[in-house]
Amino acid sequence: MKNKLKTTPNQAVQTFITYGNQNGDRQLKEERLQQLEEVLATQGIYPGGKVHRVLEKLIYDLTYNGIIKVSREHLSNKLEVGLNTISTAFKYMEQSKLFILSRNKSGKTNSGCRVIIDVQHVNFESILSGIYRLTAYEIAIVKEDYKYLSKHQNKHQDLAQNAVISTSNDSNSTLNYNNQNKILKDIKTSTKQSSDQKNNLYTRLKNLYQARTGSLEGFKQFVGVIYGSLKKIKAEDKLTLSNVQLETIMYQSLDAAISANDQYIKSNRLALLSAIIRNKINDVTVSNSSAAPEKNVARKVEQVPAWFATRHESEEELTEEKKAHFAQERERILAMLGNV
């Protein structure tokens, strides 16, 4: 089934995009972007600022018709980012399983374009049937393969009503009905799990920022700094901190940065946030190194001479003979010194 989604007929995609009647939705973009960030965070992935900007652009364009056609070169020139940044954004979208990525099947000028589909868009079924020519049963399988958590289609469609797929064989109809019921249960379970994730990092940061500043203006820039720092820390892999510990550091850093008095800010609050994160990470590093047990160091052991044990014992009393010998030697040495 997935082989059918690897390549896309160029003309069909272009027609669907050209004659689509949907409008862009910024609120929907924010929901999709937040959902993507939550999924990636569970995998320990925090997109940096540039990748985040690319994801914002792609997801907003997807809110129109649920499918877009784009090339790396075009995005690179428009957003002024590198090709590797574009590829990273594509990779994150694909591994989240919230989007389907394929390539154009034909067209010399469009052969390098990537086609991206939002699996939660209201046009998702129309895209699969109209562009990829999938049957209702094949569409049901695709929904089961991907994380199909469509809030919009859940509101406007009842999948159970369309569960029976007309086929020439009654046993196939029963099988398809069971598959559709399973999909419906999976959707409800996944939606409930998604609604329970209220304490994730993104939401906590968002609520904190709004509480401190009274609005969300400029929030994306702060999130970019935080996610960039998390990505760098995980790439270096020097600290043995859990995700919970790292997220706590980021939360405390954001709180300190946006609550600081203006007189303590030398350049801007973004730079202050970055500096606070570095300081907190350095403090943790120093604390971990000081708490680490010292390694066994091989030390040289000196041999104890025999006289050391009896060094405090009283000396032997001198005899008259030894005293005379000592006086004679003393006179001889003094005489020698007098001749010098």
QUIRAQUI-V773703 format. One record per residue. RES is the residue in one letter. D_CENTER is the distance of its C-alpha to the mean C-alpha in Angstrom with 2 decimals. Layout:
RES|D_CENTER, RES|D_CENTER
This chain:
M|30.00, K|26.79, N|29.06, K|30.56, L|27.28, K|26.51, T|29.03, T|30.26, P|33.79, N|33.57, Q|36.56, A|35.45, V|32.05, Q|33.82, T|36.40, F|33.94, I|32.04, T|35.36, Y|37.09, G|34.25, N|35.28, Q|32.01, N|30.85, G|27.46, D|25.92, R|23.68, Q|23.23, L|22.21, K|19.70, E|18.10, E|18.12, R|16.62, L|13.83, Q|13.07, Q|13.35, L|10.97, E|8.21, E|9.38, V|9.47, L|6.03, A|5.07, T|7.96, Q|6.82, G|4.28, I|1.92, Y|2.44, P|5.86, G|8.55, G|11.90, K|13.74, V|11.51, H|11.30, R|15.08, V|15.62, L|13.93, E|16.13, K|19.14, L|18.79, I|18.22, Y|21.13, D|23.36, L|22.70, T|24.08, Y|27.50, N|28.41, G|25.36, I|25.59, I|25.24, K|26.24, V|24.66, S|24.68, R|22.32, E|25.21, H|25.93, L|22.44, S|22.26, N|25.61, K|25.07, L|21.77, E|22.65, V|19.56, G|19.62, L|19.90, N|16.94, T|14.76, I|16.46, S|15.97, T|12.20, A|12.34, F|14.85, K|12.89, Y|9.93, M|12.85, E|14.80, Q|12.60, S|11.91, K|15.71, L|16.29, F|17.87, I|20.35, L|20.61, S|23.98, R|26.37, N|29.78, K|32.63, S|35.23, G|36.01, K|36.26, T|34.58, N|31.78, S|31.17, G|27.93, C|26.51, R|23.64, V|24.43, I|21.71, I|22.63, D|21.22, V|22.10, Q|22.53, H|24.92, V|28.56, N|29.65, F|27.66, E|30.77, S|32.90, I|30.61, L|30.72, S|34.46, G|35.54, I|33.52, Y|32.76, R|35.98, L|34.51, T|36.77, A|36.05, Y|35.53, E|33.08, I|31.13, A|30.97, I|29.53, V|26.81, K|25.87, E|25.69, D|23.48, Y|20.84, K|19.26, Y|22.05, L|21.47, S|23.76, K|24.88, H|27.37, Q|29.07, N|29.29, K|31.22, H|33.57, Q|34.00, D|35.15, L|34.11, A|36.74, Q|39.47, N|38.57, A|37.90, V|41.16, I|40.94, S|44.38, T|45.31, S|48.66, N|47.96, D|47.90, S|45.90, N|43.11, S|43.13, T|42.74, L|39.84, N|38.07, Y|38.78, N|37.17, N|34.07, Q|33.81, N|34.28, K|31.51, I|29.15, L|30.27, K|29.59, D|26.07, I|25.40, K|26.80, T|24.88, S|21.48, T|22.40, K|23.40, Q|20.19, S|18.27, S|20.75, D|20.36, Q|16.71, K|17.96, N|16.46, N|12.74, L|11.03, Y|11.53, T|15.10, R|15.92, L|15.06, K|16.98, N|19.89, L|20.10, Y|20.24, Q|22.82, A|24.83, R|25.07, T|25.77, G|27.36, S|25.37, L|21.99, E|23.20, G|20.82, F|17.94, K|15.67, Q|16.25, F|15.26, V|11.94, G|11.40, V|12.40, I|10.23, Y|6.85, G|8.60, S|9.67, L|6.63, K|5.71, K|9.47, I|9.97, K|8.05, A|9.86, E|13.04, D|12.84, K|15.87, L|15.28, T|15.68, L|13.97, S|12.61, N|9.68, V|12.68, Q|14.03, L|11.12, E|10.91, T|14.68, I|14.79, M|12.83, Y|15.15, Q|18.16, S|17.44, L|17.31, D|20.43, A|22.20, A|21.48, I|22.77, S|25.57, A|26.96, N|30.44, D|30.98, Q|33.26, Y|30.47, I|28.33, K|29.39, S|27.46, N|25.00, R|22.63, L|19.50, A|20.81, L|21.73, L|18.26, S|16.93, A|19.96, I|19.59, I|16.06, R|17.55, N|20.57, K|18.93, I|16.91, N|20.25, D|22.11, V|20.03, T|20.53, V|24.26, S|24.62, N|23.21, S|25.47, S|28.51, A|28.10, A|27.92, P|31.37, E|33.55, K|34.18, N|37.76, V|39.56, A|42.71, R|45.57, K|49.07, V|51.78, E|55.16, Q|58.36, V|60.52, P|64.10, A|66.97, W|68.57, F|65.46, A|66.20, T|69.79, R|69.19, H|70.25, E|73.40, S|76.78, E|78.24, E|81.43, E|84.64, L|86.43, T|89.95, E|92.93, E|92.82, K|89.16, K|89.85, A|92.78, H|90.70, F|87.96, A|90.57, Q|92.09, E|88.76, R|88.02, E|91.37, R|90.81, I|87.36, L|88.71, A|91.61, M|89.28, L|87.21, G|90.45, N|91.45, V|88.25
